[in-house]
């Protein structure tokens, strides 16, 4: 599995459900981790932040509603999309789940293909480059499906690492990424790369972005990392 693929955390106490979801998500190209209760989920999230969380309401030790509440109250996890799964089909339950912070609510039993579509919908919001969308920032255009980049209508030749770096920056313009965060997102948590390698590839990306002139759009934030804009 590609270590830089979109990461989906499945929090479900029923082993059969975890297995089915994990199999189907990985078949779609996602990287998955699983948790069987709320407390385990919070530990995993602290260690390896997911891009999307599929979260069952009824969990042992710590309910899905409480996990959702805690995650949405934290600055570092409040923007992670949560898809709540529940056998509770009453409108009042759905409203409660959404008001707690869930981004989507799926009633059991559900269609696996529908759930896959809902995961992709959430990814379009937080990591649009992973689902083939075209990203634009000022005069820079990145087509994640064709792997083409241009600036001021002039094509740019980027290596695969520089392309992933630029995708990360363009998904969240203005956000400051630390070197460690860029290592996780661009190189993958399972691959050891020295943080100085990030600086080298940032330098290469800057050189390509300004090869036809124009200002360097990347910003170095002393002691914090890098940002686009």
N, C-alpha and C positions, 0 to 999 in steps of 0.2 A: 504493500500500500504506500502510495506517495505521501511522504511525511508532511508535505506542504498542502495536501488536499484539504478542503473544508472539513472542520472537525465537528462532529455531532456527538453530544453526550446523551445517552439513553438512560433515563432513571426509571426503572420499572422493577417491581419485586417479583413478577411472574417470569420464571426462566424461559418458558416457551415464547412469550411475547418479546423478551430481550433478544432471543436468538433470531426470531423472524425479522424484527426491525433491523438488527445488526447486519444480517445477511443481505437484506434488500438495500440498505443504505450503502454498504460496501460495494454491492453490484452497480450502484449508481456512481461510484467513484469517490464516495466520502470516506473519511477516516473516522472510526467510531471508538468510543470508550463506553463502558457500561457501569452502572451503580445499581445496587439492589435496595438501597434505602437512602433517606434524605441526608443523613450524617455523612455517609460515604460519598455522596454526590458533592457536598460542600468541600470535602478534602480534595477530591479530584479536580474540582474547579479552581481551587487555589494553586494546584500544582501544574495544571495544563488547561488553560482557559479555552472553552469550546467556542465555536462560532454560532451554534444553535443548540438549544437544550430541548429534548423531548422528555417531558416530566409528567409522571403519573400522579394523580391527586392523592390516592390512598396508598401511603407508604408506611412501613414500620418505623418506629423510633422518631421520625420527624416527617410530618406530612408534606406533600407536594406544595400545598398552599403556603406553608410556613417557609419552605425552601425558596419559593418564588418571592415571598415578602422580603426575606433576608437579602436575596440577590438584587432585587430592585432598589433596596435601600443603600447599597454600596456603590460608591462612585465608579469603581473599577469593573463592576459587573452589571450595572443597571441597563446598559445598552445591548446586552446579550439577549437575542430573541428567545422567548420561552413558549413552546407549544404544549399546552396542558392537555393531558389525556384523562378522561374520567368516564365512569359508568353513570354518573349523575347527568341526567338529560333535562332536568327542569331548568327553565329560564333563569330562575333565581340563582341556581348554582353556576350557570355560565356567567351571569353578571358578576357574581362574587369572584370567580376566577379571573375575569378580565380586570375587575377593579383592584385586585391584589397586584396586578402588573403583568399577567400573562398576555402575550402578544397574539395568541390564537388559542382556540378551545375546540378539541375534537372529542366527540362522544363515542364511547365503546359500545358495541363493536364497530370498528371503522374499516374502511377500505385502505389497504396498504398503499395502493397507487395514489389515492387521494392524499394520504399523509406525506408521501414523497413529494407530491406537488406543493404541499404547504411548506415543507422544509425548503424547497427551492425558492418559493416566494419570499421567505424570510431572508434567505441568502442574497436575493437580489437587492435587499435593503442594506445589508451589512457588508457583503463581499460581492458586489456586482460583477467583478471581473471573473469570478469562478463559474458564473452561469452564462458567459458569453456576451455580456453587455459591452457596449461602446462607452468609454469614459472620456469626458472632456474637462480640461482645466485651462481656461484662457485660450491660448492658441495651440495647446497640446491635445492631440486626439490619440487614444489608445483603443484599438480593437482587440479585445481579448480572445475572440474566436479565431481571427486570422493571424493573430500575433504581429500586427502591424502598428507602428507608431509614426506619427508625423507631427511636425511643429511648423506652424505658419504654412501649411499645405506642402511642406517638404518632407519626404520620407527620412526616417532615422533608422540606423541599424543598431539594434540593441542585442546584447547577449542574453541568454535565458535568465541569468541572475539579475541583471539590470532591468529586464522586463518585469520580473516579479517585484523588484523594489519599486519601480515606477507605479505598478498596479496598486501596491499597498498604499503609497502616498496619495494616488489619485482617488482612491476609494474614500479617503477621509482628509481632504485638504485642510491644512491648518493644524491638524493633530500632530503633537510632538511624539515621535517614536524613539524609545531608548534603543541602544544597540542590542540589548538582550531581547527586546520585543521583536526587533527586525530579524534577529537570528531565528527566533521561533517561527515567525511568519514566513520568512523567505527561504531559509535553509532547512527548517524542520527541527523539532526538539530532539529527534533521534540521531542527529548528525552533529558531531563536535566540530565547531569552527571557532577560532579565536575572534574576539570582538573587534580586533584590529582589521580583520578581513572586511568587516562592514565598511570601515572608512575607505578601504581600497576600492570597493565596488561603488560606493557613493561618489568617489572621485571620477571613476569611469563614466558613471551615469551623468554627472555634471558636464563632462567633456562632450558627450554625445548630444546632450540637450542644447548646448551652446555652439555646436559645430558650424551652424549657419548664421551665427550671430544671435543677438537677443540676450537679455539678462538671465542669470542663473536663477531658476525658480525655487531651488532648494535652499532651505535656511538651516544653519547650524545653531543649535541652542546650547550654549555652553553649560556643561555639566548635566545635560538632559538628553540630547540626541539630535534628531533631524526632523524637519517638517517641510511640507510643500506649501509655499506661500506664507 
